[in-house]
């Protein structure tokens, strides 16, 4: 299967073999049987029935709460982004829209369930291919085994973030029982499957942010946590919003929107406990202070809601820009590819990147650089010198 580009799990291979050839005594397949196997594999998009059920439940859950409700059996870019995050896959809005273009056969810019399955297969196939290459790069050429000492490095190469040592050790204890100081490919695959499940649960608990994103947001949070107690006071939160979410303070609509988001955040655990047993004025005062401050968990929820609203606005602005400029959809997708090749993880390009991109086409002198910066500032809703799509 790997020779023809299929990186199938042992579980799906066993399930298809048992379903189609369960009663056979032979341990090999004839050419006709291999053809039947590949047909079944492609029909299932490389997933077990349980995996298909899990994907369908997530698809239907997101579809059910969409604006269109029961009248819609597809996912748009915003909905697809949320489903991907549920499975621990983080993509920017423009990356999601590009993905839809790749598997959207009817040109609706939305995905039906079969198209969604194909997309998830592409993700997992690419990850499996990358995983195999990384495993091979760390294996001993004589034994074909990968020493345990390279496990964390291999995980960092696959996920793009340094793994948590405690998590790695916990998964190792649960999955790797060999006494030798190295693991073979099957052991590595089994380990990674369990590790990925752990990462997925962690992402769900972190408001849909993957490990690398949590680390970046933690650094921002800590830079405003003057007390070092893991809490942002209202004053420090206001400073953070002004710097990192300036659109929320530039208009009455933005301010009202931010107030609504903050009001909808769940109270901190300490506040909930104190509300059930508040016996003295001191405890009441402490509860109010705790409720007014923002811990990191609630900060992640705040950032997720802010990013979701930003993406909603971006879709509206993109449609407006396309109409105003008269671009064709082919031109838009060509621009999107150029943009994605230069954008960072925030979904933005700063001025040095914009200038570097334009200088591939024409030279830009200092005066033109200054004029370009002012133009970007005028176009940006937050009056910042950064470019979104």
N, C-alpha and C positions, 0 to 999 in steps of 0.2 A: 504493500500500500504506500509506504513512504517513497518508493521508487517512482510512483506515478503521481506523487504530490499530495497524497492523503495521509494526514497524521492522526490516525484514529486511536481512540482510547481502547484499552483492553475490554472495558465494560460494554461498549457498543458493538465491538466485534463478537463478543460472546453472545450478546443478546440476539443479534441477527442470525448467527450460526444456529443457536438453539431454536429460534423461531422458524427458520426455513429448513434446517437440516437436522433437527433434533433427534430423529429416529435413525439416522445413518450410523453405521459402524465404522466407516472409513475415516482416517485422520487426514485426508487430503480432499481437494476439490477438483472436479473435472472442469474443463474450460466453460461449459454451459453453466455449471454451478457457480463458478467465479463471476460470470456475467450476471447471474441472478443476485449474487451477493452485492456486487457493486451497484446494481439497480436499487436494491433495498437500502443500501448505505446512502446513496444520493437522495432517495425519497425522504429519508429521515434526516437529511442534512448533517449526518455524522453525530446525531444525538441519540441517547437512549430515550425510551418512552417517558421515563421519569423526568429527564431533563427537558423534554418537549413540553410536558405538563407544567413544569415550573416556569418555563418561558411563556407559555400561553397564559398562565395565571397572572404573571406580572404584566403582560401585554393588556389583558382584559381589565385588570385593576386600574391601570393608568388610563385606558380608553374610557372606562366607566365614569371617571371623574373629570373628563375633558369637557370643554364648553359645549360641544355638540352632543355629548351624552350618548344615549342609546342609538341615535340616528347616525352615528359615525363608527365605523369599524376599522379605522386606521389611526396611525400615530403621526403627528406633525413633528417638527424639529424640536420644539420645547418638550413635548411628551416623550419623544425618543431619548432625549438627553437625560430625563429623569429615570427612565427604565434602565439605561446603560449604567447610570450611577448606582442603581439598586444592585447591579451585578458587579460593582467595583470597577467600572470602566469610566474614566473621566475624560470627557471631550468638550472642547469649547463649542459654542453655538455654530461657528463657521465650519468647524470640523464635522459636526453632526450634519449640517446641511450638505456638505460635500459627500458624506457617506450615503445620504439619501439619494443623491444624484447617481451614485454608482450602482444601486440595486433597485431603483424606482423604475420599473419597466414601463409603466403606463404614463409617466411624466406628470403625475399628480402632485409631486413634491411631498407626498405622504407615503407611509409604508403600511401595506396590508400584512397580515401575520406571516404568510409564506415569504414575503420579502424580508420581514424582520428576522425570520429564521436563517435566511441566506446571509444576512448581515452578521448575525451572531456567529455563524459558521466561519465566515471570513476572519472575524476577530480571533476565534479560538484556533483556527488553522494557522494563522500567522504567528500567534503566540507559541503554538506547538513547534512550528518550524524554528523559531528563534530559540526556544528552549532546547531543542535538540542540538543546534549549533553551539550554544553556550556550554551545554554539558560536554560535548566533544572537545571544546577548547580547554576544559579543565581536567580531562581524563588522562590517566597514565597510559602512555602508548603501548606498554607491554601488557598490562592487566586489563585495560579497558574500563577501569574503575575510577571514580572521582573521589579523592580524599575528602573527609569531612571538613578539613580546614578551609576548603574552598566553597563551602555551602553558602555562607553569607555573601561572598563576593558574587556567586552565580545568581543569587536572588536579587541583589542590587542591579546586576546587569539586565535581568528580565523585567523588573518592576520600575527601574529608574529611581529608586530610593533605597537608602540604607535600611536594612531590616531591623526590627526590634529584637535584641538578643534574647530577651525572655520569651518572646513569641516563637522564635526559631527553636529554642531549646525545648519548649513545651510540645511543639509539633514533632520534633525529633524523638522525644520520649514516647510519643503516642504511635509513631509510624515506623521507626527504624530500630530493629531488634537484632540485627546482625552484630556479631562480635568483632568483625574485621573493621579497621579504621577507614573504610571507604565504601561507597555504594555504587551499585550497577544502575543501568538506565531505568529498569523497571522500578527499583527502589526510589530513584530520584523522581520519577513521574508520580509515584504514589505520594511521596512526601510533598511535592509541589501542589498536587491536587488538594491535600488537606491544608496546606499553608494558604493557598488561594481562597479556600472557604473561610479561613480565619480572617484574612484581609477583607473579604467581602462583608463579613459581619461587622468588622471594625469600621468600614466605610459607611455602612448603614447607621451605625451608632454615632458617626461623626458628621451627620447632616449631609451625607453624600460626598464628602471630601476624602480623597485618597491620601495615603501616608505623606507623600511629598507636599501636597497642598496643605495638610494639617501643620506640617513643619514650618511652612512659609507663614501661615496665619498665626501660628504660635509665636513666631519671632515678632510679628507686628503687635500682637496682644501684649507680649512681655515688655515691649518698648514703651507702652503707655501705662503699664502696671507699676506705678511709682513705689507702692508699698511692698511689692514682692509677695503679696498674699494671694495672688491668683484672682484678684478682683479689680474691675475697672470702676472707678467712681464716676458719677454722672458728668463731672467736669472733664475727666480724662477721656471718657467715651465721646464727648462732644468734640474734643480735639481730634480724636481718631477719625470720626466721621467727616470732619471738615477736610482732612488730608486725603483719606482713602475713598470716601464716598461724597465728593463735593457737590454732586448734583442734588443730594438730599438736603442741602442747606441753601441752594441758590434760588429757590422759588417757594411760594406758599404751598404749591402742590407737592413739591418734594419734601418739605418739612412735615406736612400732614401725612404723607405716605410713610415717612420714617417713624413718626409717632405711632401710627397704626401697627407697624411691624413690631416695635418695642412693646406695645401694649399686648400684642398677641403672644409674646414669648411666655413660656411657662415659668412660674416662680421658681427660685432656687430651692433645692431640697431643705435647706435650713429654714427658709421662710415657711414652707409647707408644714414642717414639724412644729414650729413656733405657733402657727395658726391653730394647731390642735391643742396645744398646752401652753397658754400664755398667762402666767400667773402673776407676774409683776410688771410694773411700768418699765423696768430695765429691760426685761426680755422683749417687751413690745417695741422699745426703742431699737434694740439690736435687730429685731426682725425687720423693721422698716429700713434700717441702713443696709441690711443684707439684700433686701428686695430691690432697693434702688441701685445697687451695684450689679455688675455683670460678670459672671464667671465665664470660663473658657467654653464650656459646653453651650451656654446660651449665646455666646459670641459667635460660635460656629453656625448656630441656627439663624442668627441675625445676618451673617454674611451670605448664607445660602439663599435666604429670602431676597436679599438685596441683589445678588447675582441673577436670580430668576427674573426679577422685575427688570433688571437691566437688559437681559436677553429679550424679554417681551418688547421693550422699547426699541431694541436694535432691529427686530424684525419689521416693525412699523416703519422705522427710519430707512431701512434698506429698500423697502417697497417704494417709499417716497422718492428716494434718490434715483432708483431705476427709472421711474416715470419722468422725473425732472430732467434726467440726462438722456433719455431715449435709448438706453442700452438694450440690446437683445439678450435673451437668456444665455445664448452661447458666449457672448461677451462677458456677462456676469460671472459665469462659471470659470472662464479663463482668468478674469481678475481675481476670483476667489482662490484659484490655485497659486497665483503669484503672491497673494496676501498670506496664505497659509505657509508658504515657503519661507517667509520672513518674520512672521509674528511670534511673540513669545507666549508663555503659558497663560498670561493674563488676557490674551485675545487682543493685545494692543501693540502698535509699533510706535516707538519714540522717534524723535526727530533725527538722530544719527542714522537709524535704520531706514527711515523714509528717504533721506538724502542719498544714502548708499544705494538704495534701490533705483532712484531716479538717475543717479550718475552712471548707471549701466546703459542709459539711453542718451543722456546729454550731460554736458558739463554745467556745474552750478557754482557761480562765484559767491563771495561773501554777501553782497547786497541781495542777491536772489535768495540766498539761504535765510536772510532775515525776513524777506517778504514772504517766503514760504512758511516760516514759523508763524507769522502773523495770520496767514490764511488758514493754517491748521487750527490755530486758536479760535478763529471766528467760526469755523465749521464744527468744532467740538462743543457739544452741549454744556460741558463743564468748564469750557474756556481753558482747557489744558492743551499742551503741545504734544498730544498723542493722537494716533489715528486708529479708530476701529473700522471695520469693513465698510 
